[in-house]
Amino acid sequence: MKKTVLAAVAALALALAVPTYAQNPDAAVERLEDYLDAFPDLGPGFAAVVVTADEVLMHRVEGVRRVSTGAPMTADTPQYIASQTKAFMGLLAARLDAEGILDLDSHITDHWPEMEFPGWADPSDYTLRDLLSHQVPFIAQRITAMETTVMPVAAADYPRMLVEHGYSRDPGYQYDNLGYNIYAAILETATGRSWKDWLDLYVFEPLDMDHTSSRTSDFPPEDLAWRHIWRGEEEGWYEMPPKTDGIMQSAGGLVTSANDMATWLQLQVRGEGPAGSGITADMLATAQTGYAEANMAAGSSPIGAPCPQYALGWWTCDMDGHEVYQHGGAFPGARSIMAFSPDLGVGIAFFFNTDNQTNWLSGDLVRLYFEYLLDSPAAAEMGQRLIEQYPGRVSATLENSRNAMAERLAAEHWQGWNWSPDRETLARYTGVYTVNDDPYHTMDVRLEGDGLIFHWGEFNADMRPAVENRFGVQLQPFSDIFPADFTRNEAGEITGFGFLGIQFERRMAH
């Protein structure tokens, strides 16, 4: 049962009475522990760690990794961390550069000599360091979406796919996944070894991070944290299984545990790897150096501090005059964040296996710990405000999601969802659909149970009948719902369908 707000505030009053000392990590952890004791329950599960260079000061794991089974979250439960993957890739790139395997200052065309970007941007002007600091002014949203939800793009196909689906954007920094995905493709092109294998060899194995991987298949499914979306008291939690290996991509494709995150943060705080790891101070300095003017304002930052630069997988921020590095991870059903401060000598991380219940509470809690650490007068007020506002935040998020979904469903093009075809009618839409027999654009529509399901790589979704020849496709609760419009020839035979601006042609019927 969730604590009531009044009970939580009363407990908070005791927590705030704990004596504090400026820049005392242990005292700050004690306050944070008391604060979390007072907070309303943060289901389904969460983990938090606080470290110094040599000690784990806080190691807190609560709740379950999957609601339907009640399996408990543990310190070794691998949880999906989404875009935090970029920091691991940044360190890998720094090590490969230092060892002469892949030069960060080599240009894109040094590896793909014939590469040309559609539009004004010239790939010969940009380096691999630019790719990893989001400074290459090029966008290919279809590739980014495909690697996140559908299937991996082979390294050998990347130049072609970039030409077919990319375009130039305004110059300067712009956060995106594409630069990391291009880097990973170049890495495989140059070395014959995938980014996943390099991470194992150069980062995870040297640090003994046994519960961290880019492959969810490395763990029994029941040991992994599932992702959850809160739908309200009546419907409860919607569970989403762990991502499959194929859509664990280089900009957002890792699971890690609380224990391993403690190891990772201690590495960052120490500034060098343990003896025999091969990870040097220079490599970490390269990964932690700001290269792009990100200019993230405090109001846009998850930790509430301005972050003027972007390094290799880290935002560099100013927390009341102290340098703090941070990166979050967000994906449907999961939220996480990690941060460390070299001069304060601490690192902290939070993981949640839900998204819409917690919003960016993880970032607020990181900020609160630093406020405690710095003995800030604002800490007490901030903590009390978070507890008082949290139930309202959860309710407002759910209400806003429901209202947005109602608007989507009421859109005129769905015409009231009045079409109710029988199985025989639905069966006529089944088949294999493709775009020029391109394996990246081939999907299979099947009749399963009482409805149509389309399978596009790892992306499987219901096709909800709306009006004749039009179906709605939705990946998870509260997400956008996209039309799939089937076409017919003069004889009334189904010839294809349009989806996400792509026209698929029917190759065969089932």
C-alpha positions in Angstrom: 0.0 0.0 0.0 1.2 3.5 -0.7 2.0 5.8 2.2 -0.4 8.7 2.5 0.9 12.1 1.8 0.3 13.2 5.4 2.2 10.2 6.8 5.0 10.8 4.3 5.3 14.5 5.2 5.3 13.6 8.9 8.1 11.1 8.4 9.9 13.6 6.3 9.9 16.1 9.2 12.0 13.6 11.2 14.3 13.0 8.2 15.0 16.7 7.9 16.0 16.9 11.5 19.1 14.7 10.9 22.3 16.8 11.5 24.2 17.5 8.4 27.8 18.6 7.6 28.9 20.3 4.4 30.3 18.0 1.8 30.1 14.9 4.0 29.0 12.1 1.7 28.0 9.8 4.6 25.8 12.4 6.2 24.2 13.2 2.9 23.5 9.5 2.3 21.9 9.2 5.8 19.6 12.0 4.9 18.7 10.5 1.6 18.0 7.1 3.1 15.7 8.7 5.7 14.0 10.7 2.9 13.4 7.6 0.8 11.9 5.9 3.9 9.4 8.8 4.1 8.6 8.8 0.4 5.4 7.2 -1.0 6.1 3.8 -2.5 7.9 3.9 -5.8 6.6 0.8 -7.6 7.1 -1.5 -9.2 10.7 -1.5 -8.3 13.8 0.7 -8.1 17.5 0.7 -7.2 19.8 3.4 -6.0 23.5 3.5 -5.4 25.9 6.2 -4.0 29.6 5.7 -4.1 32.9 7.4 -3.4 36.1 6.2 -5.1 36.6 3.4 -2.7 33.3 2.8 -0.9 29.7 2.0 -1.7 27.9 4.3 0.7 24.3 3.5 -0.3 22.9 0.4 -1.9 19.2 0.4 -1.9 17.0 -2.0 -3.9 13.2 -2.2 -3.4 10.1 -3.7 -5.1 9.8 -6.2 -7.9 11.3 -6.7 -11.3 8.1 -7.9 -12.7 4.6 -7.2 -11.2 2.8 -10.3 -12.5 5.3 -12.7 -10.9 6.3 -10.7 -7.8 9.9 -11.6 -8.5 12.0 -9.2 -6.3 14.4 -6.6 -7.6 17.9 -7.5 -6.5 21.3 -5.8 -6.5 22.2 -8.1 -9.5 19.0 -7.6 -11.5 19.9 -6.3 -15.0 17.8 -3.3 -15.8 17.5 -1.5 -19.1 19.3 1.9 -19.0 18.6 3.2 -22.6 20.7 6.3 -23.5 23.1 5.9 -20.6 24.7 3.4 -23.1 26.3 6.4 -24.7 28.7 6.9 -21.8 29.9 3.4 -22.1 30.4 3.8 -25.8 32.3 7.0 -25.1 34.8 5.3 -22.9 35.2 2.5 -25.4 35.9 5.0 -28.2 38.5 6.7 -26.0 40.2 3.4 -25.4 40.1 2.4 -29.0 41.6 5.8 -29.9 44.4 5.6 -27.3 45.4 2.1 -28.5 45.5 3.2 -32.1 42.6 1.0 -33.2 40.1 3.7 -34.2 41.2 7.3 -34.3 38.6 9.7 -32.9 39.9 12.5 -35.1 39.7 10.5 -38.3 36.9 11.7 -40.7 33.9 9.8 -41.7 35.2 9.6 -45.3 38.5 8.1 -44.1 36.4 4.9 -43.4 33.7 5.3 -46.1 35.5 7.2 -48.9 32.5 7.2 -51.2 30.1 8.5 -48.5 28.0 11.5 -49.4 25.2 13.0 -47.3 22.1 14.3 -49.1 21.9 18.0 -48.6 24.6 20.5 -47.8 26.6 18.6 -45.1 29.8 17.0 -46.2 30.9 13.9 -44.2 34.6 14.7 -45.0 34.2 17.7 -42.7 33.3 15.7 -39.6 35.2 13.3 -37.3 34.3 10.3 -35.2 34.6 12.6 -32.2 32.0 14.9 -33.8 29.7 11.9 -34.2 29.9 11.0 -30.5 29.3 14.6 -29.3 26.3 15.1 -31.5 27.9 17.7 -33.8 27.4 16.1 -37.3 24.5 18.0 -38.8 22.7 15.0 -40.3 19.4 13.3 -39.5 18.1 9.9 -40.5 15.0 9.3 -38.3 13.9 6.2 -40.1 17.3 4.5 -39.3 17.1 5.7 -35.7 13.6 4.4 -35.2 14.4 1.1 -37.0 17.3 0.3 -34.8 15.4 1.2 -31.7 12.2 -0.8 -32.3 12.5 -2.9 -35.5 15.9 -4.4 -36.3 19.6 -3.7 -36.5 21.0 -2.1 -39.7 24.1 -4.0 -40.9 27.3 -2.0 -40.9 27.8 -2.7 -44.6 24.4 -1.2 -45.4 24.8 2.0 -43.4 26.2 4.3 -46.2 23.3 3.2 -48.5 20.7 3.7 -45.8 22.0 7.1 -44.9 21.8 8.3 -48.5 18.3 6.8 -48.9 16.8 8.0 -45.6 18.9 10.9 -44.3 19.0 14.7 -44.8 21.1 17.6 -43.6 20.0 19.7 -40.6 21.1 23.1 -39.1 24.8 23.0 -38.0 25.8 22.7 -34.3 25.0 20.4 -31.4 21.7 18.4 -31.5 21.2 15.4 -29.3 20.3 12.3 -31.3 21.1 8.5 -31.5 22.4 8.6 -35.1 26.0 9.7 -34.4 26.5 6.7 -32.0 24.9 4.3 -34.5 27.2 5.6 -37.3 30.2 5.3 -35.1 29.3 1.7 -34.3 28.9 0.9 -38.0 32.3 2.4 -38.8 33.9 0.5 -35.9 32.6 -2.8 -37.3 33.7 -1.8 -40.8 37.2 -0.9 -39.6 37.8 -3.8 -37.3 35.5 -6.6 -38.3 34.2 -6.7 -34.7 30.9 -5.4 -33.4 30.5 -2.7 -30.8 28.9 -5.3 -28.6 32.0 -7.5 -28.7 34.3 -4.5 -28.2 32.4 -3.4 -25.1 32.6 -6.9 -23.6 36.4 -7.1 -24.3 37.4 -3.5 -23.4 35.0 -2.4 -20.7 32.8 -5.0 -19.1 35.3 -7.9 -18.7 38.2 -5.7 -17.4 35.8 -4.2 -14.8 34.2 -7.6 -13.8 30.8 -6.2 -14.7 29.1 -9.6 -14.9 25.5 -8.3 -14.9 26.0 -5.7 -17.7 25.5 -6.5 -21.3 24.3 -5.4 -24.7 22.5 -8.7 -25.1 19.5 -9.5 -23.0 19.9 -13.1 -24.1 22.9 -13.3 -21.7 20.5 -13.7 -18.8 17.5 -15.9 -18.1 14.4 -13.9 -18.9 13.1 -14.3 -15.4 16.2 -12.6 -14.0 15.7 -9.4 -16.0 13.7 -6.4 -15.0 10.6 -5.9 -17.1 9.3 -2.4 -18.0 6.0 -1.1 -16.8 3.4 1.5 -17.6 0.9 2.6 -15.0 -2.7 2.7 -16.3 -4.6 3.5 -13.1 -6.1 1.6 -10.3 -8.6 -0.3 -12.5 -6.2 -1.5 -15.2 -3.1 -1.6 -13.1 0.4 -2.1 -14.6 1.0 -2.9 -18.2 4.1 -5.1 -18.5 6.6 -5.0 -21.4 9.2 -7.7 -21.8 12.9 -6.9 -22.0 14.1 -5.7 -25.4 15.6 -8.4 -27.6 19.2 -8.4 -28.7 18.3 -7.2 -32.2 17.1 -3.8 -31.0 19.7 -3.2 -28.3 21.5 -0.6 -30.3 24.7 1.4 -29.6 23.0 4.6 -28.5 20.6 2.9 -26.1 21.3 -0.8 -25.8 22.5 -1.9 -22.3 21.2 -3.6 -19.2 23.1 -3.2 -16.0 22.7 -4.0 -12.3 22.9 -1.8 -9.2 26.1 -3.6 -8.2 27.7 -3.0 -11.6 26.6 0.6 -11.7 28.5 1.1 -8.4 31.6 -0.3 -10.1 31.1 2.0 -13.1 30.6 5.1 -11.0 33.6 4.4 -8.9 35.7 4.2 -12.0 34.5 7.6 -13.0 35.2 9.2 -9.6 38.7 7.6 -9.3 39.5 8.7 -12.8 41.4 5.5 -13.7 40.7 1.8 -14.0 41.9 -0.9 -11.6 45.2 -2.5 -12.1 45.3 -4.8 -15.1 42.1 -3.3 -16.6 43.9 -1.4 -19.4 41.6 1.6 -18.7 43.9 4.6 -18.1 43.4 8.1 -16.6 44.0 9.5 -20.1 41.2 7.4 -21.6 38.7 8.6 -18.9 39.8 12.2 -19.3 39.2 11.9 -23.1 35.7 10.5 -22.5 34.9 13.2 -19.8 36.1 16.2 -21.8 33.4 18.5 -23.2 33.5 18.9 -26.9 30.2 20.4 -27.9 28.4 23.5 -26.7 25.2 21.9 -25.6 23.9 24.9 -23.5 21.3 22.9 -21.6 19.6 25.3 -19.3 18.9 24.3 -15.7 15.2 24.1 -16.4 15.8 21.5 -19.1 18.3 19.5 -17.2 17.1 16.4 -15.3 19.2 17.4 -12.3 18.1 21.0 -12.3 21.6 22.4 -13.1 22.9 24.0 -16.3 24.9 21.7 -18.5 26.9 23.8 -20.9 28.8 21.0 -22.7 28.5 17.5 -24.0 31.5 15.1 -23.7 31.5 11.5 -25.0 28.3 10.2 -23.5 28.1 12.7 -20.6 26.6 16.2 -20.1 29.0 18.3 -18.1 27.1 20.4 -15.6 27.6 23.1 -13.0 26.0 22.2 -9.7 26.5 25.3 -7.5 30.1 25.7 -8.7 30.9 22.0 -8.7 31.5 20.0 -11.9 28.9 17.3 -12.2 28.6 14.8 -15.1 25.3 13.2 -15.8 23.3 11.2 -18.3 19.8 9.8 -18.2 18.1 7.0 -19.9 14.4 7.0 -21.0 12.3 4.5 -22.9 8.7 3.4 -22.5 8.5 1.7 -19.2 11.9 2.7 -17.8 13.7 5.7 -16.4 17.2 5.9 -15.0 20.0 8.4 -14.4 23.6 8.4 -13.3 25.8 11.3 -12.2 29.2 11.9 -10.6 31.3 14.8 -9.4 35.1 14.5 -9.5 35.7 17.4 -7.0 33.0 16.3 -4.6 34.2 12.7 -4.9 30.8 11.0 -5.3 28.7 9.2 -7.8 25.0 8.4 -7.7 22.5 6.5 -9.8 18.8 5.7 -9.7 16.9 3.1 -11.8 13.1 2.7 -12.1 11.3 0.0 -14.1 8.5 2.3 -14.9 8.3 5.7 -16.6 4.9 7.4 -16.4 4.5 7.0 -12.6 7.9 8.5 -11.8 8.5 10.9 -14.6 11.9 12.4 -14.0 11.8 11.9 -10.2 15.1 10.1 -10.6 16.8 13.4 -11.6 15.1 15.2 -8.8 16.4 12.7 -6.3 20.0 13.0 -7.7 19.7 16.8 -7.3 18.4 16.3 -3.7 21.4 14.2 -2.8 23.8 16.9 -4.0 21.8 19.5 -2.1 22.2 17.4 1.0 25.9 16.9 0.2 26.4 20.7 -0.1 24.3 21.3 3.0 22.1 23.6 1.0 19.4 25.6 2.8 17.1 24.7 -0.2 17.3 20.9 0.5 14.6 20.8 3.1 12.1 22.8 1.0 12.9 20.8 -2.1 12.5 17.5 -0.4 9.1 18.4 1.2 7.9 19.8 -2.1 8.7 16.6 -4.0 6.8 14.4 -1.5 3.8 16.7 -1.4 3.7 17.0 -5.2 4.4 13.4 -6.1 0.9 11.9 -5.9 -0.4 14.9 -8.0 2.4 14.4 -10.5 1.4 10.7 -11.0 -2.3 11.6 -11.3 -1.7 14.5 -13.7 0.6 12.4 -15.9 -2.0 9.6 -16.1 -4.8 12.1 -16.8 -2.8 13.9 -19.4 -2.0 10.6 -21.1 -5.6 9.5 -21.0 -6.8 12.8 -22.5 -4.2 12.7 -25.2 -5.1 9.2 -26.1 -8.8 10.1 -26.2 -8.0 12.9 -28.6 -6.0 10.5 -30.8 -8.8 8.0 -30.9 -11.4 10.7 -31.6 -9.5 12.0 -34.7 -11.7 12.3 -37.7 -9.8 9.9 -39.9 -10.8 7.0 -37.6 -14.5 7.7 -38.3 -15.6 6.4 -34.9 -14.0 3.0 -35.1 -17.2 1.6 -36.3 -15.9 -1.2 -38.6 -16.1 -4.7 -37.1 -14.9 -7.2 -39.7 -15.2 -10.9 -39.1 -12.3 -13.4 -39.3 -12.9 -14.2 -42.9 -12.8 -10.5 -43.8 -9.6 -10.0 -41.8 -7.9 -13.0 -43.3 -8.0 -11.2 -46.7 -5.5 -8.6 -45.4 -2.9 -11.1 -44.4 0.3 -11.6 -46.3 3.9 -10.5 -46.8 4.4 -6.9 -47.7 7.6 -5.2 -48.8 9.3 -2.2 -50.4 11.3 -3.5 -53.4 12.1 -6.7 -51.5 14.3 -4.7 -49.1 14.7 -6.9 -46.0 14.6 -3.7 -43.8 11.2 -2.9 -45.2 9.4 -6.3 -45.3 6.6 -7.2 -42.9 4.3 -10.0 -42.3 0.6 -9.5 -41.5 -1.0 -12.5 -39.9 -4.4 -13.4 -38.4 -3.7 -14.4 -34.8 -6.6 -15.1 -32.5 -9.4 -12.7 -33.4 -7.3 -10.0 -34.9 -4.5 -9.0 -37.3 -1.0 -8.7 -36.0 1.8 -7.3 -38.1 5.4 -8.4 -37.6 8.2 -6.1 -38.7 11.4 -7.4 -37.4 11.1 -7.1 -33.6 8.2 -4.7 -33.9 4.9 -6.6 -33.4 1.6 -4.8 -32.9 -2.2 -5.3 -33.1 -3.9 -3.8 -36.1 -7.2 -2.5 -34.8 -10.0 -2.1 -37.4 -11.2 1.5 -37.8 -13.0 1.9 -41.1 -12.8 -0.4 -44.1 -9.2 -0.8 -45.3 -7.8 1.3 -42.4 -6.4 -0.1 -39.2 -4.8 1.6 -36.2 -1.4 0.4 -35.0 -0.2 1.2 -31.4 2.9 -0.2 -29.7 2.0 0.4 -26.0 -0.6 2.2 -23.9 -0.8 5.9 -24.4 1.6 5.9 -27.4 0.8 7.4 -30.8 -1.6 5.4 -32.9 -0.7 5.2 -36.6 -3.0 4.4 -39.5 -2.2 1.5 -41.8 -4.2 2.1 -45.0 -4.6 -0.8 -47.4 -4.9 -0.2 -51.1 -6.8 -2.3 -53.7 -6.6 -2.6 -57.5 -9.6 -2.2 -59.9 -10.6 -5.8 -59.3 -10.8 -5.1 -55.5 -7.7 -7.2 -54.7 -5.5 -5.9 -51.9 -2.2 -4.7 -53.3 -0.4 -3.1 -50.4 -0.7 -0.6 -47.5 0.8 2.6 -46.4 2.3 3.0 -42.9 4.5 5.8 -41.5 4.8 7.3 -44.9 6.1 4.0 -46.4 4.1 2.3 -49.1 4.4 -1.5 -48.8 3.5 -3.8 -51.7 1.9 -7.1 -51.2 4.2 -10.0 -52.3 2.1 -12.9 -51.2 -1.1 -13.7 -49.3 -1.4 -16.2 -46.5 
